[in-house]
Amino acid sequence: MAEQYKSREERKRALAAKQPKQNQGSKKTKKPRSLWKKIFLTFLALGIIGIVTGGVTFAVIAASAPPLDEKKLKDSFSSKLYDVNTNEVTEFGEIKRQYVPYKDIPKTLEEAVLATEDARFYEHKGVDFIRLGGAVIANVQEGFGAEGASTITQQVIKNSLLSSDKTMTRKVKEAWLSFQLERKYSKQEILEMYLNKIYFAGNIYGVQKASEIFYGKKDLHDLELHEAAMIAGMPQSPNNYDPRKHPENAEKRRNTVLNLMAQHGFITKAEADAAKAVPVDSTLVPLKEKANPYHAFVEEVIEEVKEKTGLDAGTAGLKIYTTLDPDAQENVEEVLNGDIINYQNDNMQAGVALIDTQSGEIRAIGGGRNQPVGGYNYATDVRRQPGSSIKPVLDYAPAIEYLHWSTAEPIEDEPYTYSNGTPIRNFDRNHLGWMTARTALAKSRNIPALKAFQKVSEKEGPEKIKEFAKGLGIPLNHIYESYSIGGFGEDDKGVSPMQMAGAFSTFGNNGVHIEPHTVKKIVLSDGTEVSLEPEAKPAMSDYTAFMITDMMKSVVKSGTGTAAAVPGLNIAGKTGTSNFSDIEKQRNNIPAGAAKDSWFVGYNPNYTAAVWTGYPVNEETKKDRIYLTKTEQNYSKRIFKEVLKRVAKGDDSDWEKPKSVEMKRIEKGTGQLASSYTPKDQVSIEYFVKGTGPKVISKKYTKADKPSGLQVSYNESSNSISLSWNYKDGGASFQVSQSVDGGSYSTVQNSGSMSYTVSGVTPGATYRFQVVAMVNGKSSNAAATAITVPGAVTEEEPEEEIIEEEPDTTDEGKVEEDSGNEEDNQNEDQTGIPNNGNPNGQPNNGNGSQNGNGNGNQGGNNGGNGSTGNNGNSGNGNGGGNGNQGGGKKPEDTTPLEPTVPVPEDTGGAPVQQHEGQKPEQ
């Protein structure tokens, strides 16, 4: 009997339930085929859309490309350079060029260039797609612009018609124009364009001029294989591969070119090896062109434009707006090469970098003494060991930044070793005991510097110090304990004056680092403006910048840098010297006290200057003296002083204490807050990260109780005056001072007696007395009285009232108000302070509450006469100078004379490579 269904839907469900299972399985196997088909069609559609879109985009961009301009392709356009005030300074680009046709280019030079730049030049049509594929992979993996694939044709287009931006738009235009160039010109014509436009160090353009300047050969066919390889290799990085400036880098690059020539079959391996055996500088000729005041700056501008844009400033017809201060540049040249400083000989070299502290703009570059155009630049190219000038960067600033050290952080200068047990010494081979971080930096003590480095390393790790230095523009490949005192090693060859100026300007710019730069902007030949100003980057906290700056003020005021001080300028800075290894001393007969390098790096709020002095060390100069004498070690400070006093004349600006810093009056030796009784020569103004300063007031210095019951009487029969008083403690001594008719006080008795008699007094005269108790070296306030000797009637005057100084029981007192000129009290290196008329050597002076003027003893001698009244203490003390302790007239500047025999700082014989205990090779 047939099944009955109530509806069609029931029938469909019943039939589906009866469907064989194998049919269900076969249906499932068909689904993946359908899925893959859909995926394939989707990707195909996307691919077609992408191709069409890419084609349209390429066409649109290509259409906006400039036309091929034969004049721009074959000719070169000079660029104009403007100073910081937008005045034109010079025009350059056409002078050092000599056009050479393709027929005069030797095959060896052509093959060297092709092997290096474009081995498939004669095979591609402007763009090398095989080479491009490898570059695409590298760019995907490392980011766009990581690796180039430009052919010689593309480089001609880029250098002649386009900017060097690493953008897809520029690359599309470059490719399109390269195809057009290959259609219009032969390979030989394109290669001729390229070889006549490429840039070499020293503002040189084209292979013909390079051959003449570097090797003295006007005929390119006279070039030897190794010379042709060097010329072919230099354009990739003209300054870094300059065989005069960087022979090691140049030799590696030349050998790479020779290897590529052998690899592509242009020469044999034997020929390559023979050429590599020739010293890279063996056939160089001396530079002859006389330098002008701007040559070092102009060369740096060319390098900077090339590095940041890829453009050759000598061919691109640019307007270059720079940071140059012509007056400052001429001043630097005059200091280095004029008669301002009487240098001992012409072989000693110096490099100067002068930059704007707040903007990083380079104002002047002193490339060296008696340097020709294209010569070695000792301000930017040199890499020498910094010695102690690196201590703020690697030791004390990191300790403030990461450990919140204060300027008063106590450190013991004691016999000490590196972590591996190697002894470290100070430059004077002595130890000075406990001192503050301020004093340790001012006196350039090596052992405290190492301890600061180790403390940061222990808590934060040495990589944190390395990271800190990098933020200041000093990248390091390694970080060892010997770096703490400037003993660099391995592939950390050293630093340049420009790097040090950039680092120290960061301290002066509230901890913000701006890379030193010579160019603000360029204007392309089509009017397009391109800004080249670097980005400002915070490198440390403002408290670190302020506190390390204040510590370095002490270096200039009372430490190792006093010879760099300029009256009227607030200067912070650091000295540094490096010594020779034991092997170098023996090999070159280096006398004791001689130095290899001498540095001074300093700044005020507006200018930063770094100065290096030393001798070139190479095979030629080793025949002569290569060490700095003790007198010459002072030249770096003198150069700095002469430069700053001119460019910063009248600049009395100073740094403002940030809110993150608090100032405290600290008692030396205790580290506690100074009390009102602390002698002023024992008080130092120090700075702390806000909230970390001491809270306890020192009780080291207190006042003894003053004598009581002071009585005075006149004895008519003996014509004498008698004094008597009481004192509660035994063992006290008393100093009695006397004044007659308002004259100065003089000490008349020092004894343990509690009475005093003066005979033969003058009738009608008024006698005044002060009695001070001395207990265990502590003095009391004075008890005072006076009496007038009668003619007929004796009249006793009332006891004189002395306004006693009450101790300051607050946390800080009124430090901000009472500090006066805080710079006069901030150093622990002071030898004394003015002592005005105080017989006990206490620093009381002036009228009223410690205000006014008086003559004082700068050495702290105690032997003056004084008088005390209701107006406080005033009088003449024993000494030779005018002192001011509280708001009177400030003494005139007494900047110390520069020492004729400076004390050298050195690395204390410390191992340069701490991990191996070796000295670095310079």
C-alpha positions in Angstrom: 0.0 0.0 0.0 1.4 3.3 -1.1 2.5 5.7 1.7 0.3 8.6 2.1 1.8 12.2 2.7 0.0 15.1 4.0 2.1 17.6 2.0 4.8 17.9 -0.6 7.3 18.9 2.1 6.8 15.6 4.0 7.4 13.7 0.8 10.7 15.6 0.1 11.9 14.9 3.7 11.1 11.2 3.4 12.9 10.8 0.1 15.9 12.6 1.5 16.0 10.2 4.4 16.0 7.2 2.0 18.9 8.6 -0.1 21.9 6.1 -0.1 24.8 7.1 2.2 27.3 6.7 -0.6 25.6 9.4 -2.5 25.9 11.7 0.5 29.7 10.9 0.6 30.2 11.6 -3.1 28.4 14.9 -2.7 30.8 15.9 0.0 33.9 15.2 -2.2 32.6 17.7 -4.8 32.6 20.7 -2.3 36.5 21.2 -2.2 36.7 21.4 -6.0 34.1 24.1 -6.0 35.9 26.0 -3.2 39.4 25.9 -4.9 37.7 27.0 -8.1 36.3 30.0 -6.3 39.6 30.9 -4.7 41.4 30.7 -8.1 38.9 32.9 -9.8 39.0 35.4 -7.0 42.8 35.7 -7.2 42.7 35.8 -10.9 40.2 38.7 -10.8 42.3 40.5 -8.2 45.4 40.0 -10.3 43.7 41.4 -13.4 42.5 44.3 -11.3 45.9 44.9 -9.9 47.6 44.8 -13.2 45.1 47.2 -14.7 45.3 49.5 -11.7 49.1 49.3 -11.6 49.3 50.0 -15.3 47.1 53.0 -15.0 49.0 54.3 -11.9 52.3 53.8 -13.7 51.0 55.7 -16.8 49.7 58.6 -14.6 53.0 58.9 -12.7 55.1 58.5 -15.9 53.1 61.2 -17.5 54.1 63.6 -14.8 57.8 62.9 -15.2 60.0 65.8 -16.6 61.2 65.6 -20.2 64.7 64.5 -21.1 66.8 67.7 -21.0 70.1 67.1 -22.8 71.6 70.2 -21.2 70.8 68.8 -17.7 72.0 65.3 -18.7 75.4 66.4 -20.0 76.0 69.7 -18.3 76.3 70.4 -14.6 74.8 73.2 -12.6 76.6 74.9 -9.7 74.8 75.3 -6.4 74.7 78.4 -4.2 75.3 78.3 -0.5 73.7 80.8 1.9 74.6 81.5 5.5 72.4 81.6 8.6 71.3 85.1 7.7 70.4 84.0 4.1 73.3 85.9 2.6 75.0 84.2 -0.3 78.5 82.9 0.7 79.8 81.0 -2.2 78.9 79.2 -5.4 80.5 75.9 -6.2 80.3 72.9 -8.5 82.0 74.0 -11.8 85.5 74.6 -10.6 86.8 71.1 -10.0 85.6 69.4 -13.2 87.1 68.4 -16.5 84.9 66.7 -19.0 86.3 63.6 -20.7 84.7 61.9 -23.7 84.1 58.2 -23.8 86.9 57.5 -26.3 89.4 58.8 -23.7 88.2 56.5 -20.9 90.4 53.4 -20.6 88.9 50.0 -20.6 90.3 49.2 -17.2 88.5 52.1 -15.6 85.2 51.3 -17.4 85.3 47.7 -16.3 86.0 48.7 -12.7 83.0 50.9 -12.8 80.7 48.3 -14.4 81.8 45.5 -12.1 81.0 47.8 -9.1 77.8 49.6 -10.2 76.1 47.8 -13.1 77.7 44.5 -14.4 74.7 44.0 -16.8 74.9 47.5 -18.2 75.2 46.4 -21.8 72.4 43.8 -21.5 69.4 45.7 -19.9 67.3 48.4 -21.4 67.6 50.9 -18.6 66.2 48.8 -15.7 67.8 45.5 -14.6 64.8 43.3 -13.7 67.0 40.5 -12.5 68.8 42.8 -10.0 65.5 44.4 -9.2 64.0 41.1 -8.1 66.7 40.7 -5.4 66.1 44.3 -4.2 62.3 43.7 -4.0 62.8 40.8 -1.7 65.2 42.8 0.5 62.8 45.7 0.6 59.9 43.4 1.6 62.0 41.9 4.4 63.7 45.0 5.7 61.4 47.9 4.5 61.2 50.0 1.4 64.6 51.6 0.5 66.6 48.9 2.3 68.4 47.9 -0.9 68.8 49.7 -4.2 68.8 48.2 -7.7 69.6 51.3 -9.7 71.5 50.9 -12.9 74.0 53.4 -14.3 71.2 54.7 -16.5 68.9 55.2 -13.5 71.6 57.0 -11.6 72.1 59.4 -14.5 68.4 60.2 -14.5 68.3 60.6 -10.7 71.4 62.9 -10.5 70.3 65.0 -13.5 66.5 65.2 -13.5 65.0 63.9 -10.2 65.3 64.2 -6.5 66.6 61.3 -4.4 63.6 60.6 -2.3 63.1 56.9 -1.6 59.5 56.9 -2.8 57.6 54.8 -5.2 56.6 57.8 -7.2 60.2 58.8 -7.8 61.1 55.2 -8.7 58.4 55.0 -11.3 59.5 58.2 -12.9 63.1 57.1 -12.8 62.3 53.8 -14.5 60.2 55.5 -17.2 62.8 58.1 -18.0 65.5 55.4 -18.0 63.7 53.6 -20.8 63.4 56.8 -22.7 67.1 57.6 -22.1 68.2 54.2 -23.5 66.0 54.8 -26.6 67.6 58.2 -27.3 71.3 57.7 -26.4 73.8 54.9 -26.9 75.3 53.0 -24.0 78.6 54.7 -24.5 77.0 58.2 -24.3 75.1 57.2 -21.1 78.3 55.9 -19.5 80.1 59.1 -20.5 77.4 61.2 -18.8 77.8 59.1 -15.6 81.6 59.2 -15.4 81.7 63.0 -15.8 79.0 63.7 -13.1 79.9 61.4 -10.2 81.1 63.1 -7.0 84.4 62.6 -5.1 85.5 63.9 -1.7 86.9 67.4 -1.7 84.2 68.9 -4.0 85.6 67.0 -7.0 83.4 65.9 -9.9 84.2 63.4 -12.7 86.8 60.7 -13.1 89.2 62.9 -15.0 89.5 65.5 -12.2 89.6 62.7 -9.5 92.6 61.1 -11.3 94.5 64.4 -11.3 93.7 65.4 -7.7 94.3 62.0 -6.1 97.1 60.5 -8.3 98.4 63.5 -10.3 97.5 61.9 -13.6 95.8 64.0 -16.3 95.7 61.1 -18.7 93.3 58.3 -17.5 95.3 55.7 -19.4 98.2 56.2 -17.0 96.1 54.9 -14.1 97.3 51.6 -12.6 94.8 48.9 -11.9 94.6 49.5 -8.2 94.1 53.2 -8.8 91.3 52.6 -11.3 89.6 50.3 -8.8 89.9 53.0 -6.0 88.3 55.7 -8.3 85.5 53.3 -9.2 84.8 52.4 -5.6 84.8 55.9 -4.0 81.5 57.4 -5.3 79.4 55.0 -3.3 80.5 56.9 -0.1 82.9 59.6 -1.1 84.0 60.8 2.3 84.2 57.4 4.0 86.2 55.9 1.2 88.6 58.8 0.8 92.1 57.2 0.8 93.6 60.3 2.4 91.1 60.5 5.3 90.2 56.9 5.8 92.9 54.6 4.3 91.5 51.5 6.1 88.0 51.9 4.8 89.3 52.9 1.3 91.5 49.8 1.1 88.6 47.5 1.9 86.5 49.2 -0.7 89.2 49.0 -3.4 89.7 45.3 -2.7 86.0 44.7 -3.0 86.1 46.3 -6.5 89.0 44.2 -7.5 87.2 41.1 -6.3 84.2 42.0 -8.4 86.3 42.6 -11.4 87.8 39.1 -11.1 84.3 37.6 -10.4 82.9 39.1 -13.6 85.9 38.0 -15.7 87.4 41.5 -16.3 90.7 40.5 -14.7 92.3 37.3 -13.4 92.5 36.5 -9.7 96.3 36.8 -9.9 95.9 40.4 -11.2 93.4 41.2 -8.5 95.7 39.8 -5.7 98.7 41.8 -7.1 96.7 45.0 -7.1 95.4 44.4 -3.6 99.0 44.0 -2.4 99.7 47.7 -3.2 99.3 50.0 -0.2 96.2 52.2 -0.8 98.0 55.5 -0.1 101.3 54.6 -1.8 100.6 56.6 -5.0 98.6 59.4 -3.7 99.9 62.9 -4.4 99.8 65.8 -1.9 97.0 68.3 -2.0 98.0 71.7 -3.4 94.9 73.9 -3.4 95.0 76.6 -0.7 92.1 76.5 1.7 89.7 79.4 2.2 88.0 80.0 5.6 84.8 78.1 4.5 86.3 75.0 2.8 85.7 72.7 5.8 82.2 73.9 6.2 81.4 73.7 2.5 82.7 70.1 2.3 80.5 69.1 5.2 77.5 70.7 3.5 78.1 68.7 0.3 78.5 65.5 2.3 75.3 66.2 4.3 73.2 66.9 1.2 74.5 63.8 -0.4 73.8 61.6 2.6 70.3 62.9 3.3 69.1 63.3 -0.3 71.5 61.5 -2.6 71.9 64.7 -4.6 75.3 65.9 -5.8 75.3 69.5 -4.7 77.9 70.4 -7.3 75.8 69.3 -10.2 72.2 69.7 -9.2 71.9 73.5 -9.3 70.6 73.8 -5.7 70.1 76.7 -3.4 71.4 75.5 0.0 70.4 77.4 3.1 72.9 76.6 5.8 73.6 77.3 9.5 77.0 78.9 8.8 78.0 82.0 10.8 80.7 83.6 8.7 82.1 85.7 11.6 82.3 82.6 13.8 83.9 80.6 11.0 86.6 83.2 10.3 87.2 83.5 14.0 87.8 79.7 14.3 90.2 79.8 11.4 92.1 82.7 12.9 92.5 80.9 16.2 93.7 77.8 14.5 95.9 79.4 11.8 96.6 82.9 13.0 98.8 84.5 15.6 96.3 84.4 18.5 98.0 81.3 20.0 101.7 80.8 19.6 101.8 77.1 18.7 105.1 75.3 19.3 105.1 73.8 15.8 103.1 73.3 12.6 102.7 69.6 12.9 100.3 69.7 15.9 96.7 69.4 14.7 93.4 70.6 16.1 89.8 70.1 15.3 87.0 72.5 16.4 83.2 72.0 16.2 81.1 75.0 17.1 77.3 74.5 17.3 74.3 76.3 18.6 73.4 74.7 22.0 69.7 75.0 21.6 69.2 74.1 17.9 72.2 71.8 17.0 73.0 74.1 14.1 76.7 74.1 13.2 78.0 77.6 13.2 81.6 76.9 12.3 84.0 74.0 11.6 87.7 74.1 12.3 88.9 71.3 10.1 92.6 71.6 11.1 95.7 73.7 11.1 97.2 74.5 7.7 94.9 72.1 5.9 94.4 72.2 2.1 91.0 72.0 0.4 89.9 68.4 0.5 92.3 67.6 3.3 91.6 65.6 6.4 88.9 67.2 8.6 89.9 66.9 12.3 86.5 68.1 13.4 84.4 65.5 11.7 86.6 62.7 10.3 89.0 62.1 13.3 88.2 59.3 15.8 90.4 59.6 18.9 90.0 58.4 22.4 88.1 61.0 24.6 89.9 60.4 27.9 88.1 62.0 30.9 85.9 64.1 28.7 83.6 61.1 28.4 82.9 60.9 32.1 79.8 63.1 32.1 78.3 61.0 29.2 79.1 57.4 30.5 79.4 57.8 34.3 77.8 60.7 36.1 74.8 61.7 33.9 73.6 58.0 33.8 73.9 57.9 37.6 71.8 61.0 37.9 69.3 59.8 35.3 68.8 56.2 36.6 69.9 56.2 40.2 68.8 59.8 41.1 72.3 60.7 42.3 72.7 64.3 43.6 75.6 66.6 42.9 76.6 65.8 46.5 76.6 62.0 46.2 79.5 60.8 48.4 82.2 58.7 46.7 85.4 57.5 48.2 88.6 58.0 46.2 90.6 55.0 47.4 92.9 52.2 46.0 90.6 50.2 43.7 90.5 47.7 40.8 88.3 46.9 37.9 86.0 43.9 38.3 88.6 41.6 36.8 91.1 42.7 39.4 93.2 45.0 37.2 94.2 48.1 39.3 92.9 51.5 38.2 94.9 54.7 39.0 94.2 58.4 39.2 96.4 60.7 37.0 98.4 61.8 40.0 98.7 58.3 41.5 97.1 59.6 44.8 93.8 59.0 46.6 91.9 61.9 48.2 89.4 60.0 50.3 85.7 60.8 50.5 84.3 63.5 48.2 81.1 64.5 46.4 80.4 63.6 42.8 80.8 67.3 42.0 84.3 67.3 43.3 85.2 64.0 41.7 84.2 65.3 38.3 85.8 68.7 38.8 89.1 67.1 39.9 88.7 64.4 37.2 89.3 61.5 39.6 89.3 58.2 37.7 88.3 55.9 40.6 85.0 57.7 41.5 84.1 57.7 37.8 84.5 54.0 37.6 82.5 53.5 40.7 79.6 55.6 39.2 79.8 53.5 36.0 79.7 50.3 38.0 76.7 51.4 40.2 74.6 52.0 37.1 75.8 48.8 35.5 74.8 46.8 38.6 71.3 48.2 38.8 70.4 48.9 35.1 72.9 46.8 33.2 75.8 48.2 31.0 73.6 48.2 27.9 71.6 51.0 29.6 74.7 53.2 29.6 75.4 52.3 25.9 71.8 53.3 25.1 72.2 56.6 27.0 75.3 57.4 25.0 73.6 56.6 21.7 70.8 59.0 22.6 73.4 61.7 22.8 74.8 60.9 19.4 77.7 58.7 20.4 77.0 55.1 19.2 79.2 52.4 20.7 79.6 48.8 19.6 80.7 47.7 23.0 80.6 48.9 26.6 83.4 47.9 29.0 84.4 49.3 32.4 87.5 50.9 30.8 85.2 53.1 28.8 84.3 54.9 32.0 87.5 56.9 31.8 87.8 57.1 28.0 89.7 53.9 27.3 87.9 52.7 24.2 88.9 49.6 22.4 88.2 47.0 19.7 86.2 48.6 16.9 85.2 51.6 19.0 88.1 53.8 17.7 87.0 56.9 19.5 84.9 60.0 19.0 85.1 63.2 16.9 84.8 66.8 18.1 81.5 67.0 16.2 80.1 64.0 18.1 81.2 65.4 21.5 79.8 68.9 20.7 76.5 67.2 19.9 76.5 65.2 23.1 77.4 68.1 25.4 74.9 70.5 23.7 72.2 68.0 24.8 73.1 68.7 28.4 72.8 72.4 27.7 69.5 72.0 25.9 67.6 70.6 28.9 68.3 67.0 27.8 66.9 67.3 24.3 69.2 66.1 21.5 69.3 67.6 18.1 71.8 66.1 15.7 74.4 68.7 14.6 73.7 69.8 11.1 74.9 72.3 8.5 71.8 72.5 6.3 68.4 73.9 7.1 66.8 73.4 3.7 67.5 73.1 0.0 65.6 74.5 -3.0 65.7 72.3 -6.1 66.1 73.7 -9.6 62.3 73.5 -10.1 61.7 75.5 -6.9 60.7 72.6 -4.7 61.8 73.2 -1.1 63.1 70.2 1.0 63.7 70.6 4.7 66.7 68.8 6.1 66.4 69.9 9.7 66.6 66.9 12.1 64.0 66.0 14.6 64.5 67.0 18.3 64.6 63.9 20.5 64.5 63.8 24.4 67.6 62.0 25.6 67.3 62.4 29.3 65.3 64.1 32.1 65.6 67.8 32.6 67.0 67.2 36.1 69.9 65.2 34.7 70.7 67.9 32.2 70.6 70.7 34.8 72.6 68.8 37.5 75.4 67.5 35.3 75.7 71.0 33.8 76.0 72.5 37.3 78.7 69.9 38.1 80.6 70.8 35.0 80.5 74.5 36.0 82.7 73.5 38.9 85.2 72.0 36.4 85.7 75.4 34.8 85.5 77.4 38.0 87.8 75.4 40.3 88.7 72.1 38.7 90.8 71.0 35.8 89.2 73.4 33.3 90.0 76.8 34.8 92.2 77.8 31.8 89.0 77.6 29.6 87.1 80.1 31.8 85.9 83.3 30.1 85.0 86.2 32.5 81.3 87.0 32.4 80.3 83.8 30.7 78.5 80.9 32.5 80.4 77.9 31.1 80.2 74.2 31.9 82.7 71.8 30.4 85.1 68.9 30.8 88.7 68.3 30.1 90.2 65.0 28.8 93.5 63.6 27.9 94.6 60.1 26.8 98.0 58.5 27.2 100.1 56.1 25.1 100.3 52.4 25.6 103.5 50.9 27.1 104.4 49.6 23.7 103.9 53.0 22.1 106.0 54.6 24.8 108.9 52.3 24.2 108.7 52.4 20.4 108.5 56.2 20.1 110.5 57.3 23.1 107.5 59.0 24.8 108.6 60.9 27.9 106.8 60.9 31.2 103.8 63.3 31.4 103.3 63.4 27.6 99.8 62.8 26.2 98.4 61.4 23.0 95.2 63.5 22.9 93.9 66.6 24.7 90.2 67.6 24.8 88.1 70.4 26.1 84.3 70.3 25.5 82.3 73.1 26.9 79.1 75.1 26.5 77.0 78.0 27.7 73.3 78.3 27.0 73.8 79.4 23.4 77.1 77.9 22.1 78.8 74.6 22.4 82.4 74.0 21.3 84.4 70.8 21.3 88.2 71.0 20.7 90.6 68.2 20.1 94.4 68.6 19.8 97.0 66.0 19.0 99.4 64.7 16.4 98.6 62.6 13.4 99.9 59.1 13.9 101.0 57.4 10.6 104.1 56.1 9.0 105.1 59.6 7.8 104.5 61.4 11.1 106.1 58.7 13.2 109.4 60.2 12.0 108.6 63.3 14.0 107.3 63.9 17.5 103.8 62.5 17.9 103.1 63.4 21.6 101.7 66.5 23.3 104.0 68.2 25.7 102.7 69.5 29.0 102.4 73.0 27.5 100.6 71.7 24.4 98.1 69.8 26.5 96.7 73.2 27.6 96.1 74.3 24.0 92.6 72.7 23.8 91.4 74.9 26.7 93.0 78.0 25.2 91.5 77.4 21.8 88.1 77.0 23.4 88.5 80.1 25.4 89.6 82.2 22.4 86.6 80.9 20.3 84.0 81.4 23.0 85.0 84.8 24.2 84.5 86.2 20.7 81.3 84.4 19.6 79.6 84.7 23.0 80.9 88.2 23.9 78.5 89.8 26.4 76.4 86.7 26.8 75.7 86.4 30.6 72.8 84.0 30.2 72.5 81.0 32.6 70.4 77.9 33.0 67.2 78.0 35.0 66.7 75.4 37.6 63.7 73.1 36.5 60.9 72.3 38.9 62.2 68.7 39.1 65.3 69.9 41.0 65.6 71.2 44.5 68.5 73.2 45.9 70.0 72.5 49.4 72.7 74.1 51.5 74.8 71.1 52.4 77.4 70.9 55.2 80.6 69.4 53.8 81.7 66.1 55.5 78.3 65.3 56.9 76.0 65.5 53.8 73.3 66.9 56.1 71.7 70.3 55.8 74.0 73.1 57.0 72.9 74.8 60.2 73.1 78.5 60.8 76.3 77.8 62.8 78.0 75.9 60.0 81.0 78.0 58.8 80.4 79.3 55.3 83.6 77.7 54.0 82.0 74.4 55.0 78.7 75.0 53.1 78.2 73.9 49.6 75.1 74.6 47.4 74.1 71.2 45.9 71.2 70.0 43.8 68.9 67.0 44.2 66.1 65.4 42.3 63.0 66.8 43.9 62.0 65.0 47.0 65.3 63.2 47.5 67.3 65.8 49.4 68.3 65.5 53.0 65.9 66.6 55.8 68.2 66.5 58.9 70.0 69.6 60.0 73.6 69.0 61.0 74.6 69.5 64.7 78.3 69.4 64.0 78.7 73.1 64.5 76.9 74.7 67.5 77.6 77.8 69.6 79.1 77.6 73.0 77.1 79.4 75.8 78.2 83.0 76.1 79.6 84.4 79.4 77.1 85.7 81.8 77.1 88.4 84.5 79.6 90.6 82.8 80.5 93.5 85.1 82.7 96.5 84.5 84.0 99.0 87.0 86.4 101.9 87.2 89.0 102.2 90.1 89.9 105.8 90.6 92.8 105.2 92.9 94.6 102.9 90.4 93.1 104.6 87.3 92.1 101.2 86.0 89.1 99.4 84.6 88.2 95.9 85.8 86.0 93.3 84.0 84.6 90.1 85.5 82.1 87.5 84.4 80.8 84.0 85.1 80.7 80.8 83.1 79.0 77.5 84.0 81.4 75.1 82.3 84.9 74.4 83.3 87.8 74.2 80.8 86.6 77.2 78.8 89.0 79.9 77.6 88.0 83.5 77.0 89.0 86.0 74.4 88.7 89.6 75.4 88.6 92.3 72.8 88.8 96.0 73.5 87.9 99.2 71.6 88.7 102.8 72.6 86.5 105.7 71.5 84.9 103.8 68.7 88.2 102.5 67.2 88.7 99.1 65.9 88.7 96.1 68.2 91.9 94.4 69.2 92.4 91.2 71.2 93.9 92.0 74.6 93.6 88.7 76.4 93.3 85.0 75.7 93.2 82.9 78.8 91.0 80.8 81.1 90.7 83.7 83.6 87.2 85.1 84.1 88.5 88.6 84.8 90.5 91.3 83.0 92.0 94.6 84.2 93.3 97.5 82.0 95.5 100.1 83.7 96.4 103.7 82.9 93.1 104.5 81.2 92.5 107.9 79.6 90.1 110.2 81.4 87.0 110.9 79.4 87.6 108.0 77.0 85.0 105.4 76.3 86.1 101.8 76.5 84.1 99.0 74.9 84.7 95.3 75.6 83.7 91.9 74.1 84.2 88.6 75.8 83.9 85.3 73.8 84.0 81.9 75.3 85.8 79.1 73.5 84.8 75.5 74.4 86.2 72.5 72.5 86.9 74.6 69.5 83.4 76.2 69.5 82.9 79.8 70.1 80.1 81.7 71.7 78.3 84.9 70.9 80.1 87.8 72.5 79.1 89.3 75.8 79.7 93.0 75.6 79.8 96.1 77.8 81.2 99.7 77.8 82.3 102.3 80.3 83.4 106.0 80.0 86.3 107.0 82.2 85.2 110.0 84.3 87.0 113.4 84.4 85.2 114.4 87.7 82.1 112.1 87.6 82.1 108.4 86.8 79.2 107.2 84.7 78.8 103.6 83.9 77.1 102.8 80.6 74.6 100.1 80.4 75.6 96.7 79.1 75.7 96.6 75.3 73.0 94.5 73.7 74.2 91.9 71.2 71.7 90.6 68.7 72.4 86.9 68.7 71.9 84.8 65.6 69.3 82.1 66.2 69.8 78.7 64.7 67.7 77.8 61.7 65.4 75.0 62.7 63.5 74.6 59.5 64.2 72.0 56.8 65.9 74.3 54.5 65.6 77.8 56.0 65.2 80.5 53.4 67.7 79.0 51.1 66.3 80.4 47.9 66.4 83.9 49.5 69.7 83.7 51.3 71.8 82.0 48.7 72.9 85.3 47.1 75.2 84.3 44.3 75.0 80.6 44.8 77.9 80.0 42.4 80.2 81.5 45.0 79.4 78.7 47.4 78.6 75.7 45.3 82.1 74.1 45.0 83.8 71.8 47.5 87.1 72.9 46.1 87.1 76.4 47.7 90.2 77.2 49.7 88.5 79.7 51.9 86.0 82.5 52.1 86.1 86.1 53.2 86.5 86.5 57.0 85.6 90.0 58.1 86.9 91.2 61.4 85.9 88.1 63.4 88.7 87.2 65.8 87.5 83.6 66.0 87.6 83.0 62.3 83.8 82.8 62.0 82.3 84.1 58.8 80.4 87.0 60.3 80.5 90.3 58.4 78.5 93.3 57.3 76.0 95.5 58.9 72.7 94.3 60.4 71.9 90.6 59.8 75.0 89.6 57.8 74.7 92.3 55.1 77.3 94.7 53.8 81.0 94.8 52.9 84.2 94.3 54.7 87.8 93.4 54.1 88.4 89.7 54.5 91.0 87.1 54.4 90.5 84.8 51.5 92.5 82.1 53.2 90.4 82.1 56.3 93.0 83.8 58.6 91.8 84.9 62.0 93.4 88.0 63.1 91.3 91.1 62.8 90.0 93.9 64.9 86.4 94.5 65.1 83.7 96.3 66.9 80.3 95.2 67.9 77.2 97.3 68.2 73.6 97.1 67.5 74.3 97.1 63.8 76.0 93.8 63.8 79.6 93.0 63.0 81.8 95.1 60.8 85.4 95.9 60.6 88.8 95.3 59.0 90.1 91.8 59.0 93.6 90.5 58.3 93.8 89.7 54.6 94.2 91.0 51.2 90.8 91.1 49.5 87.3 92.5 49.6 84.8 89.9 50.7 81.0 89.8 50.4 79.0 87.4 52.4 75.5 88.6 52.0 74.3 90.9 49.3 76.9 93.7 49.2 79.1 94.5 46.2 80.4 91.4 44.5 84.2 91.4 44.0 85.5 91.8 40.6 86.3 88.7 38.5 89.7 87.2 39.5 90.0 84.5 36.9 93.2 82.6 37.6 96.0 82.8 35.1 96.3 79.8 32.9 99.0 77.5 34.2 102.1 77.2 32.0 102.5 73.6 33.0 99.0 71.9 33.1 98.5 68.7 35.1 97.6 66.0 32.6 94.7 63.7 33.1 95.2 60.2 31.9 93.5 56.9 32.0 95.7 55.9 34.9 97.4 53.1 33.1 94.0 51.3 33.0 93.5 48.6 30.4 91.5 49.9 27.5 89.8 46.7 26.6 88.6 45.7 30.1 87.7 42.2 29.0 91.2 41.5 27.7 93.3 44.0 29.7 94.8 45.6 26.6 95.4 49.1 25.4 93.6 50.2 22.2 95.4 50.9 19.0 94.7 54.5 17.9 
